[in-house]
């Protein structure tokens, strides 16, 4: 099975899970991807744009399965740490 084959979360989506995800995003992701996911975080605004951080508002990512995001968050993508 490949990460892009996974289409459902392997845990219940609860308020606690959403709150923790938001907290983790603000700490680890927003500096590049921005607070609203447009790829306009502080690092990108200061010139790191090769490649530019992805915008989560692209159709390609809006249609991506859950497994894609889990894989990218776990293993990184491109210049992601």
N, C-alpha and C positions, 0 to 999 in steps of 0.2 A: 504494500500500500504506500502511495506517495502522499506527501502532505496536502497536495491540492485535491486529493480524493476525500479528505475529511470535510464534511459539510455541517457537522453539529458540534456544539460545545460538549466536552467530556465531563461537564459539571453543571450543576444548577445555576442559572443566572439569578442571583439574589441581589438585594440592595447592597449587602456587604461586599459581594464580588465586584459590583460596579464601582463602589466607592474605592476599593483597593486598586482596581484597574485605573481609575481616574488619577489616584495619587501616584501610581507608578508612572503613568503617561506624563504627568506634569514634571516628575523628577528626571526621567530617563529619555523621554521622546520629544517633549515640546521644545527643547533647545534647538533642535533641527527642524522638526516638522511643524512647529508653531502650536499655539494653544487651541486653534480650531482646525488643525490638520491640513493647512494649505501649503506646507513646505516652506514657510516663511519665518522660521524660528530665528533666534538671535545668531546662531552660528551661520545660517544661510545669509542673513542680512549683513553679516560682517565679512562676507566674501567667499565662504566655502560653498561653492556651487558646481563643482566638477567631480562627480555628477551632483546635480541639485537634489536635495531631499524630496522624496515623493510627496505629492499632494494626495490625500485620501479621497479627494473629490473627483478624481479621474474615473471614468467609466470602468477602466480595466480593474481598478482596485475596488470599486463599489460592487462589482460582480464577482470578485474573488471569493473562494470558499474560506471558511474559518481556518482550515488547515494551513492555508498559505500564510496567514498572519501569524499563526503559532510558530511556523517554521522560521519566518523572517525574524520574529522577536527572539527566538531561541538561538538561531545561528547567524543572524545578521544578513545584510544584503549590500553588495557594492562596498561603499566606504563606511557602512554602519559599524559601530563598535560592537 
